[in-house]
Amino acid sequence: MTRSILRQVSWPIVLTGLIAPFSLNCAAINKATSAAGLPGIPSCPDMSKIDEIDKFDFAASFKLQAPVAAKVKAGVGAAVEIKALADKLDADLKGACAGIAHDLGDGGDYKDGQEACKAAIKWIGDTRAKIGASAKYSLDASEPHCGLDINAYGDCAAGCDPTVKPGGADFQCDGGKLQGSCGAQCSGDCEASAAAACSGECSGTCDADISGSCDANCTGKCDGKAASGAACAGKCDGKCSGNVKGTCKGKCGGSCHMSAAASCSGTCTGSCSAKMEAPKCTGSVKPPSIEPNCKAKCDAKVQANVTCTPPHISLRISGAADAKAAATFQATIEKNLPIVLNTAIGMAKQVPAIVTSVKAVVEGVQAVVKTAATDKIAGPALIACVAKPFADVASAAAGVSASVNVSVNVNASISGSASGSAGAGGKASED
């Protein structure tokens, strides 16, 4: 899985070469920028705020035909949204990785997610050394489900393509599952808003007897042998004082992978016997016929605002030479790893769609250059106006790639090697 993700995110190198031609006449750009606000010189909206870009009249300001102006606006919007996505991923990882590093003993500050995650990887290695080479680790993680808002996509598309109606009624979920509120019978996974009966595999807490993994103390049987409240590195049958991954004979607090259709009092990921409310898509949102630059913008916009049902983590450590270090390690991993996996597993699925969006943005840049040359005043001013958001695309794309890569490395470091790391919904163990 790690190699596959790395192959998916190698494209920013190619993108940098594609966008380089937009580094045009810097003297003309500087001259136009310094003249902004003077009589006859068009002004720019705040290029860091998507709402202002959406409201701005590019056609009137830069003497563009309406179809060209629409492409320019959508292309600039896509560039800004991709940067927003890069910033979001970086902020999420910075918080999670800083939490791991600080909990394990580091007192430093970090300029970005990359630096925080590299510190986390170092401290994970140091802490594993304290725990001892003979310790055994078992990590279970349910899969994060990251959903793209279908209705929000429809509203975005309607704002930049007049042929599209608001809402997402005509939009499809491609290569993923529907996710939302199901007022009937849910088939798939249920992330319960409160503890509820689970007719399948529970990932989280259980208020009754369980059969499966237990990240804390097991009372009953551990791998078939009597257990009276001790940590169990294998299968627990009985009571678990922490999180479980297995069957729960009572109420499950967390995620339930259903073995049959049942009611879900939270977020359903799969199918619903009635219409799904507030539907999201864990794959790619497939719109009807839509203008390419508009699609690029909306792809980036919904991905920048993606929401994930966090994975439930269960880490068990046995045979630790330093029990205190093991307890601290377990606590910080179970607390912070879900955010890391949202990026390493959940967001990595969206990278190909981001590639498509960025390519469309680059094509939009070429249209901007051709159009800008038609007016001696408005042309250079337009180039100056859109220069920064388009120039930021390459670094934003590289940022998305870097965030996915480092999140994969953090996940791998917990089990000690990339080949032994736990994939979402899977299990990693080390003797």
N, C-alpha and C positions, 0 to 999 in steps of 0.2 A: 504493500500500500504506500509506503514512504516513497519508493522510487517513482511510482505513478504520479504522486502529488508533485514531486520535484520536476518531472517532465512537463506537467501542466503549467508550472509557473516559471518556466525558463524564457518566456516570450518577451519580457521587457527589453532584452538586449536588441531584439529585432525592431521593437517599437521605437527605440531611441534613434535608430538609423532612419526610420520612416519619417519621424517628426523633425529631424534636424534641418531639412530645407526651410522650415518656418523661421529659422534664425536669419531674417532678412536684413535689409539695410538699417543698421542700428541708428545711424545718424538721422535717417528719416523718421524713425519711431520716436527718438528722443525729441526731435524738433516738433513733431505733432503732439506729443505728450505735453511739452512745455507750453504749447499754444492753446491747450484745452481751456475752454471757458471764454476765449476771446471771440469777438463778433465774427460769424461765418465759420468758426471751427466747431464741429460737432462735439458734444460732451459724451461721457460714458456713464453707464450705471455703475454701481458698486459691484465689481466683478467677483467679490467674495460672497455675495448674497443672492441666492437663486431666485428669491421672490422679486428682487429689483430687476434682475435680468428678464424674468418672465413678463414684467410689466413694461419694459422698455420698448420703444418703437424704433427698431433698427432700420426699418424701411424709410421713414421720414428723416431720421437723423443722418443717415449715411447715403441717401439717394439710391436705395436699392429697390429692385422689383420685389413684390410681396413674397413670391416663392423662394427667392434667394435669401431674403431677410429671415424667413421662417427657418431655413436650413442653418443660417448663421446662429440664430438664437438657440435652436436645439443643440447645435454642435458645442456652443459655449456652455450651455447648461449641462451637457454630458461631461465636459471637462471638469466643471465645478463639482458635479456629483461624484465623479471618480475620486477626486481629491478628498471629498467628505468621507468616502468609504475608506480610503487609506488612513485618514486621520482617526476614524472610529476604531479600526482594527488595531492601530498602534496604541490608542488610549486604553482599550480593553486589555491588551497584552501587558502594557506597562503596569496597570493596576494589579493584575493577577500575578505576574512574575515578580513584581516588587514585593507582593505579599509573601510569596514563597521565600525569596532571598532574605527578607527582614525577619520572618519567623525563624529561619534557620541560623540567624546570627549576624547578617550583614547590616551595617548601619549607614550605608551610602545612599545617595540620591542618584537618579538616573534621568538622562536627558530624553530618552524615548524607550519604546517597547523593546527594541533590539538590545539596548544596553541592559535593561532590566532582566530580560530573558537570559542573556549570557551570564549575568550574575547569578540568576536562579540555577542555571545548569551547573555552574561552578560549586555553589553551595549544596546542591543535591548530591554531587559527587563527594564532597567533603563529608557530608552527613552520612552517606552510605558507608564511607570508610570507618566512621565512628561506630556505626551499627554493627559492622563486622562482616568479613567475607563469608562467614558460615551462615549468615541469616538467610531466611527464605522469604520471598515476597510473592504475594498473589494479589493482582489488581484486576478488579472487574469494573467495567464502565459501560453503561447503557449508551446507545447512540444519541447524539444531539440532533434534534429535528429543527432545522432553520428554515422558516417559512417566509416567502415573498408575498406581500399583500396584493392580492389580485385586484381588489377594488381600487386601491391606491394607484396601481398601474393603469387601470382604465381611466381614472381621473387625470393622471399625468398625460396619457396619450391624447385625451380629448382636448387638453390645453395646448398641444402643439400640432395636432392634425385634425382639422375641422371635419374630416370624414368619419372620425371615431366618436361614438357616443360615450358620455360619462358612465362610470361604473365598469365592472368587469364581467358583465353577463355573457359577452361573446368571447371571453378569453378562456384559454385552456391551460391545464397544468401538464407540462411535458417533462417526462423523465423523472417524475417524483410522485409524491403523495399529497392529497389534500389535507389541510390542517385547519381546525377551527372548533367552534362550539357546535356540538351535536345534541339536539334535543330529543333524539330517538335512540337507535341502536348503533353503537360504534364498533367497527371491526378494525383492529390494528393496535395502536398504542394509545393509552389514556394517561395524560398527566393530570392527576386529580388535584383539585383545589383544596380538598380536605381528605383525610383518611377514608377510604371506601373499600368495599369488597372487591377482590381481584380474582377473576376467573382464569388466571394465567400466571405468568412470571412477574413477580413483584421486584422492583428495584427501589429501595428506600427502607422505611421503617415498617414493622409489622407488630400488631398488638397481640398476636397469638402465636401458636406453634408454627415453625417454619421448617423447610427442608431445602437447604442450599448453602450458599456462602454467607458468612457472618463476619463483619469487620471488627467486632468487639468480642464480648464474652459469650460463650455458648453454654447453656444448661440443658442437658439431655444426653445426646450422643454426638461425638465428633469422630467422623470416619468409622462409625460403628462401635466406638468405645465410649464408656461412660464419661461424661463431662459435667463438672459441677461449678460452672462459672468461670472457667479458664478460657484464654484465647484459643480459637480453633482455626488452624491454617487450612483445614480441609472442609468437608461437608458437615454442616451442623443440622441435626434433627432435634428440634425442641425449641427453646426460647433463645432469642438473640437480643443482647442489650444495645445493639447499634443498628447499622444499616444492613440490609439483606439483599441477596439476589437469588431468588428461587420462589418456591410456592409459599403462599401465606394463607393460613387457615382462618385468618381474621380479616382485619382491615389494613390495607396497604396505604402508607403515606408516601407518595412519590409517583413513580411511573409504573403502569401495568401493561405488559405485553399480553393482550387478550388471546385466549385460546378459542374463544367463541364470541359472537356479537353480544354486547351488553351495554347497559347505560353507562355514560361517562359524565361525571360532574365537573369536568375540567376541559382540557384541550384534547381533542381527538385527532390523531394523525393516522389516516387511512381512508376508510369510507364510512358514510353515515347513511342510514336507511331513509333519512329525510334530507332536506336541503341543508347544507353546511352553512352556518352563520359566520360572518366575518372570515371568509375563506382565504387561506394562504396556500402557497405551493412550495414544497420542499425541493422541487426541481427547477425548471425554467418556466416562466410565464410566457405562453404563446399567444400573442395578440392576433386579431384579424389583419387584413392588409393595412399597413401603416408606413408612413414616410420614414426612410431609413435613419435619418438623423434624429427624428423624434423617437424612434425605437431605441437608439443608442442612449439618448438622454434618460428615457424611462427605465431601461435596463439598469443603468447606473444608479438612478434615484431609488428604486425599490431595493436594490442590493445594499445601498448605504443605510437603509432603514430596516434591514432584515431583523427579525426576532427569532430567538432560539429557545426551545424548551431544553434547559440544561441537562446534561447527562448526570446520572447518579453514580457516584464513585464509591467503591468499597475496596479499601487497601488493607491487607492483612500481612503482618510481619511476625515471624516466629524465629526463635534462636538468636535474638539480638544480644550483642555483647554490651550494649548501652541501652537499657530500657527507656530512659528518659529521652534520649535522642530519637529512638524509634517512635515513641508516642508523639513527639513534636513533629516528626517527619510525616507520620500518618495524618495528623490533624491538618497540617497546612496543605498537603496534597489533596485531601478530600474537600477542603474548602476552596482552593484556588484552581485545581486542575479542570473543573467544568468549563471555565471561561477559555482556557487554553484549547480544550477540545472543540469548543464552538468554532474556533478558527481552524485548527488542524484538521478537523473532520467535516464539520458543518459548512464552513465558508469555502473550503477547498473545492467543494462541488460546484460553486458558482464561478470559479475562475475562468472556465472557457467562455461563459457568457460575457464576462468582463472584457475578455480579449476581443470579442466581436464588437462590443460597444466602443472600445478604444480605436479599433480599426476604422469604424464609422466616423469617429471624431477626426482622425487624420484625413479622411476623405473630405470632411467638412472644411478643414484647413485649406486644402487645395482650392476649394470653391471660394473661400474668403480671399485668397491671394489674387485670383483671377478677377473677382468682382471689384476689389479695392483699387485696381489699376485704372478703372474707368473714369475716375474723378480725381483731379490733382489735389484737391483739398480733403474731400471726404475719404478718399482712398487711404492716404497715409494715416489719417485719424482713426479709421476703422482698424487698420493693422495695429496701431498702437493700443487701441482699446482691447483687442482680443489677444494681444501678444502673451500676457502673463498666464491667463488660464490655460492656453494651449501649450505654453512652455512647461507648465506644471504637470501636464499629463504624463510625460515620461517618468518623472520622479514619483508621481503618485502610483503609477503602474508598478514601478520597481518596489515601492513601499508595500503594496498589497502582496506581491511575491515574497518579499522578505518576511512579512508577518506570518504568512502561511508556513514558510520554511522553518523559521525559528520556533514556531509553535509545535511543529512536528519534532524538532530536536529536543524540546523540553519534555514532550511526552515520552520520547525514546530514552532520555536520560534517567527517567524514574525507574525503569527496569534494567538499566545498565547497557543496553545496546538497541540499535534501531531494529534489528531483526527479532528482538525479544520483546519489543514494546507492545503494550496493549492497544489494540484497535478498539474503536467504539463498539460496544456490544459484545466484545470479546474478553479474553482473559490472558494475562501474561503471568508467568511464574518463573522463579529463578531458584535453583537449588544452592 
